[in-house]
Amino acid sequence: MPPYPGEVYVDDATVIDGELLYRMVTAANTKFEGGVAARAGTNAFQDQRAELLRELGVPAVAVSVYLESEMAARGVAVADLVERWGPRYGVVSITAGEARSKGQGIIRWPQEGHPEHGMIFTLQGPSKTRGQSKGLAALTKVVIAPPES
């Protein structure tokens, strides 16, 4: 069993509460209301499966995000994320403070070619609870809607 996220990751205080965190979403993890993308679905904030940790190169479960300040420093626009991920994706945002209000920590986790990458992780327990994932999703704003499938 992998370690609890709060045992291996430390909430990065240099990621200020007002920092926008961008999360990639597809139609499958977006809540549509009246045919319009309204927010992320709960499943957009479920941690990755523990059996993928080695492949992903991370020690504990978390959710990938992109930090606005790191993107701005490198001239990366939100639309660039969609171009990178592909046309079936959209982008939602949540602030670091909103994530923290749901018992989460934020960590910078640069990846090769993507120094703006970070992660949201639960501070207690083995992974986010359904309630935490639902609470995070409810706070999101759609920046670029994914195509409805």
N, C-alpha and C positions, 0 to 999 in steps of 0.2 A: 504494500500500500504506500502511495507517495506521501510525502510530508504535507502537513496542512500549509496552505499558502501563507498564513500569518507567521509561520515558523521560519520561512525562508525568504520572504519578501518583506521589505520595510517601506511603509508609506513615505513617499518622497515629499518632504515639506517644501521643497523648491518648486513643486507643481502647485501653484497658488489655486485657491478655491474658485477663482473666476476663470481659470484656464478651460477653454473648450476642448473637449475630447470627442473625436470623431470615430464613429463605429460604422463599419461596412455592413449593409443589410441587403437581402434579396426580398422578393415579394413574399417568400415563404416565412420570413421573420419580420414582416412589417404588418401593422394593423391598418387596414383600409376601412374608411367610413364613407359610404356613398361614392365609392369608386376613387376616393382621394386618399393618398398615403397620409395618415394622421400621426403616427408615432411608430416606434419600434414595437415589435411583439415581444412577449416575455422570453421566447426562445432566443432572441438576439443577445440576451445577457446570461445565458447558461454557460457555465465553464466548459471548456473542451474536455473530452473524455480522457481519463487518466492514462489509458493505454497509448495515447498519442504523444505523451510528454517527451519521450526520447526523440521521436521523429521531429517534434517541434523545437527541441533544444531548450526546454524549460524545466525547472525542477518541481513545479507544482502547478495546479490548474489555475487559470485566470482567463480573462477576456481581452483580446487585442483591441487597441485603440490607437489613434494618431493624435499627437499633441499639437494644438494650433500654434503655439509659440515656436516649436521646433520646425513646423512646416513653414511658417513665415520667415524664419531665419534662413531657410534654404530655398525660398521662392516656390514652394509647393502649394498649389491651390487645391481646394476641395475637389474640383473637377478633375484634377490630375490623379486623385485617388481612384475615381471611377474609371478613368482611362487605364490605369494600372491593373485594376481588378477585372474590368470587362463590363460590357453593356448591360448585363443582367443585374448589376449592383446599383445601390443607392447609398446615401450617407445620412446618418442621424447624428445629432450632437447632444451632449450632456456636459454639464460643468463638473470639474473635479469636486467642488463643494457639494453638489447634488449627489454625486457618487458616494462621497464620504458620509453624507447624511443617512445613507442606507447601509452603513457598516462596512464600507469598502475602503481599500487603500489604492493608491496610484503609484506606479513605478515606471520610470523610463526604462525601456528595454529595446535599445537600438538593434536593428537587424541589418545585415549586410545590404547596402544600397538603400536602406530605409531608416536613417537615424532618428526620424520623427516618431517611430513606433514606441508604444508603451503598453501597459496592461492595467486593468482594473482587477483587483483580487479581494477576496473576502478576508477580513481581519481575524475572524473566528470560525472554527469548524473546518471540515474537509473540503467544502465547496459552497458556492452560493446556494441559499435556500430558494425555493420557488418564490417565496414572498419577496426576497431581496431582488431576484431577477425581475419580478413583476413591478416592484417599486422603481427600479432603475428605468425600465422600459416606459413607465408612465411619465417620467420626467423628460423624455427625449423630445427633440424637435427635429422634424424632417428638413434636411438641408437640400438634398437631391433625392427625389423619389425614385425608387426602383421601378422598372416597368411592371405593371400588374400582369401576372400570368394566369 
